[in-house]
Amino acid sequence: MSPARFLQRSGARGLLLAACLAVTLSWSQQAAAQASSWIYVGGGAGVLDWNQQEKAAALQVDAGLGTAATHPLVLGGLFRFQGYFGSGVDLSLLARLATSGFSRGGFGIALDAGVYQRWWGEDSTGLIADLTVGLPWGLTIVGGATADPDGRRLYFATAGLDFARLTVHRHSGLDWFANPMRSPEE
């Protein structure tokens, strides 16, 4: 067999093998695991307690992912943007422990703890913790505090809507308002 003929046959076999591999890798089954997610937007207030009290209106935006809500407790993580009008922004990275009811869009609670970075006032890095109360229809109330090594503290409270808990993960209120996109219950 000539080298040209060998390369021609090998190229055709390689192309066929690549096509079979592409079809096999693109073939998918329905995923069995259903991760929890949170997309929260809320407004409220914050009070910075350092030498004097400074109050500011707050805007909080959270985005995060967690384990499947099929177990009683859900473990996950959040990224938080917390803006204080007239002051600045805190960015936070938090771990979340939530109840299944919270993650499924019903009644439940979540505990969040992590670290934050502040670039306004006196810059600081410290710890943040909060309690999040979830109500049906994605309604959410958050209350918490931050603290840094220099003793500066900030207390905050916000109320808003968690869009993931209202839509994809909502398993409550289905008699009143159907949820065609809800994640399957296992």
Secondary structure, 3 states (H helix, E strand, C coil): CCHHHHHHHHHHHHHHHHHHHHHHHHCCCCCCCCEEEEEEEEEEEEEEECCCEEEEEEEEEEEEEEEECCCCEEEEEEEEEEEECCCEEEEEEEEEEEEHHHHCCCCEEEEEEEEEEECCCCCEEEEEEEEEEECHHHEEEEEEEEECCCCCEEEEEEEEEEHHHHCCCCCCCCCCCCCCCCCCCC
